[in-house]
């Protein structure tokens, strides 16, 4: 005799909606040798043109550790590590979320030059 049909219980996974607060991770602040910037143009091949806070436009590459883990779009706030031997190039080492970028602006880390 075949086993009786058992009803499967639905798991209560909770509804995601307006009641759930967005998760905020601690914003990484720039250390010596790093500078904040805004991604201006995506160039392909994990390369991005970035307007940095020191007034320079750098051709940056997305670091290999984060190239497949993070999606970087234009207008994103990023952390750039300039190359010591070629100042107009650098590596993108971190991308800030919108909440982290707002925190950086509130605490005075984002102050772009007037020409930007």
ZADRENKE-93931 format. One record per residue (C-alpha): x, y, z; residue number from 1. Coordinates in pm, 1 decimal, padded with zeros to 6 digits. Layout:
+----------+----------+----------+-------+
|        X |        Y |        Z | tormi |
+----------+----------+----------+-------+
|        X |        Y |        Z |   NUM |
...
+----------+----------+----------+-------+
This chain:
+----------+----------+----------+-------+
|        X |        Y |        Z | tormi |
+----------+----------+----------+-------+
|  00000.0 |  00000.0 |  00000.0 |     1 |
|  00146.8 |  00342.1 | -00094.1 |     2 |
|  00218.3 |  00593.8 |  00182.5 |     3 |
| -00050.1 |  00853.4 |  00243.7 |     4 |
| -00000.2 |  01196.7 |  00091.8 |     5 |
|  00144.7 |  01429.7 |  00347.6 |     6 |
|  00081.3 |  01798.4 |  00333.4 |     7 |
|  00395.8 |  02004.2 |  00310.4 |     8 |
|  00423.1 |  02281.4 |  00561.7 |     9 |
|  00503.0 |  02620.9 |  00424.3 |    10 |
|  00794.1 |  02787.1 |  00592.4 |    11 |
|  00728.7 |  03131.2 |  00730.7 |    12 |
|  01005.7 |  03330.3 |  00568.0 |    13 |
|  00880.6 |  03669.6 |  00674.5 |    14 |
|  00778.9 |  03943.4 |  00438.6 |    15 |
|  01031.8 |  04197.8 |  00331.3 |    16 |
|  00884.0 |  04540.4 |  00314.8 |    17 |
|  00884.8 |  04887.6 |  00456.3 |    18 |
|  00909.8 |  04762.6 |  00813.2 |    19 |
|  01256.4 |  04613.2 |  00761.5 |    20 |
|  01545.0 |  04853.1 |  00815.9 |    21 |
|  01829.6 |  04852.7 |  00561.6 |    22 |
|  02147.7 |  04696.0 |  00689.8 |    23 |
|  02421.5 |  04951.8 |  00750.5 |    24 |
|  02780.8 |  04838.5 |  00754.1 |    25 |
|  03052.8 |  05056.6 |  00898.5 |    26 |
|  03190.6 |  05288.8 |  00633.4 |    27 |
|  03558.4 |  05241.2 |  00563.4 |    28 |
|  03739.1 |  05573.6 |  00590.9 |    29 |
|  04036.6 |  05654.7 |  00368.6 |    30 |
|  04379.2 |  05594.0 |  00518.7 |    31 |
|  04708.5 |  05750.1 |  00412.9 |    32 |
|  04762.9 |  05703.7 |  00039.5 |    33 |
|  04391.5 |  05657.6 | -00043.2 |    34 |
|  04148.6 |  05913.5 | -00182.3 |    35 |
|  03771.0 |  05924.6 | -00233.9 |    36 |
|  03623.9 |  05971.2 | -00578.7 |    37 |
|  03315.6 |  05948.0 | -00799.0 |    38 |
|  03299.0 |  05700.5 | -01086.3 |    39 |
|  03240.3 |  05910.2 | -01398.7 |    40 |
|  03261.2 |  05669.0 | -01688.7 |    41 |
|  03271.8 |  05293.4 | -01729.8 |    42 |
|  03531.5 |  05200.2 | -01992.0 |    43 |
|  03509.0 |  04821.0 | -02003.6 |    44 |
|  03764.8 |  04560.2 | -01909.2 |    45 |
|  03719.3 |  04647.1 | -01538.5 |    46 |
|  03839.7 |  05003.4 | -01600.9 |    47 |
|  03666.8 |  05316.5 | -01472.6 |    48 |
|  03737.1 |  05688.5 | -01509.5 |    49 |
|  03716.2 |  05842.8 | -01160.3 |    50 |
|  03703.4 |  06209.5 | -01051.3 |    51 |
|  03905.7 |  06211.4 | -00729.4 |    52 |
|  03878.1 |  06454.4 | -00440.6 |    53 |
|  04231.6 |  06580.6 | -00491.5 |    54 |
|  04117.6 |  06735.8 | -00822.1 |    55 |
|  04263.1 |  06473.3 | -01056.0 |    56 |
|  04081.7 |  06249.0 | -01301.6 |    57 |
|  04228.6 |  05901.1 | -01279.7 |    58 |
|  04195.8 |  05592.7 | -01495.0 |    59 |
|  04131.5 |  05322.9 | -01235.3 |    60 |
|  04094.7 |  04951.0 | -01253.4 |    61 |
|  03865.3 |  04751.2 | -01029.5 |    62 |
|  04081.5 |  04542.7 | -00802.0 |    63 |
|  04080.9 |  04169.3 | -00873.8 |    64 |
|  03949.5 |  04079.7 | -00530.2 |    65 |
|  03625.5 |  04274.2 | -00587.2 |    66 |
|  03583.9 |  04261.7 | -00965.3 |    67 |
|  03318.4 |  03987.5 | -00959.5 |    68 |
|  03171.1 |  04067.2 | -00616.4 |    69 |
|  03075.2 |  04430.8 | -00661.3 |    70 |
|  02895.3 |  04613.6 | -00937.1 |    71 |
|  03024.3 |  04964.6 | -00983.7 |    72 |
|  02809.2 |  05212.1 | -01175.2 |    73 |
|  02854.3 |  05574.0 | -01267.6 |    74 |
|  02792.6 |  05822.5 | -00984.9 |    75 |
|  02906.0 |  05569.0 | -00721.2 |    76 |
|  03136.5 |  05689.5 | -00444.6 |    77 |
|  03453.3 |  05477.3 | -00448.1 |    78 |
|  03780.0 |  05457.4 | -00259.5 |    79 |
|  04085.0 |  05484.2 | -00485.8 |    80 |
|  04441.6 |  05384.1 | -00412.1 |    81 |
|  04664.4 |  05580.1 | -00655.6 |    82 |
|  04964.7 |  05402.3 | -00801.0 |    83 |
|  05291.3 |  05530.3 | -00651.3 |    84 |
|  05477.2 |  05526.6 | -00983.3 |    85 |
|  05200.4 |  05668.9 | -01207.6 |    86 |
|  04979.4 |  05927.2 | -01038.6 |    87 |
|  04710.5 |  05945.9 | -01310.0 |    88 |
|  04615.9 |  05581.4 | -01252.8 |    89 |
|  04494.0 |  05382.3 | -00954.6 |    90 |
|  04300.2 |  05088.6 | -00813.8 |    91 |
|  03942.9 |  05093.7 | -00686.2 |    92 |
|  03957.6 |  04918.1 | -00351.2 |    93 |
|  03607.4 |  04984.8 | -00210.1 |    94 |
|  03260.0 |  05097.8 | -00319.8 |    95 |
|  03034.1 |  05279.9 | -00075.3 |    96 |
|  02661.2 |  05215.0 | -00049.0 |    97 |
|  02415.6 |  05504.8 | -00053.1 |    98 |
|  02381.5 |  05499.1 |  00326.7 |    99 |
|  02758.5 |  05493.3 |  00372.4 |   100 |
|  02801.4 |  05779.7 |  00123.5 |   101 |
|  02545.1 |  05984.4 |  00317.1 |   102 |
|  02736.7 |  05914.9 |  00639.1 |   103 |
|  03063.8 |  06024.7 |  00475.0 |   104 |
|  02901.4 |  06348.7 |  00361.5 |   105 |
|  02750.2 |  06419.2 |  00705.1 |   106 |
|  03087.4 |  06369.6 |  00873.1 |   107 |
|  03281.5 |  06589.0 |  00631.4 |   108 |
|  03476.7 |  06329.9 |  00434.3 |   109 |
|  03321.9 |  06428.8 |  00099.3 |   110 |
|  03430.7 |  06775.5 | -00006.4 |   111 |
|  03492.9 |  06783.1 | -00378.8 |   112 |
|  03669.4 |  07079.5 | -00543.7 |   113 |
|  03454.0 |  07355.6 | -00692.2 |   114 |
|  03560.0 |  07279.4 | -01049.8 |   115 |
|  03388.0 |  06940.9 | -01029.4 |   116 |
+----------+----------+----------+-------+
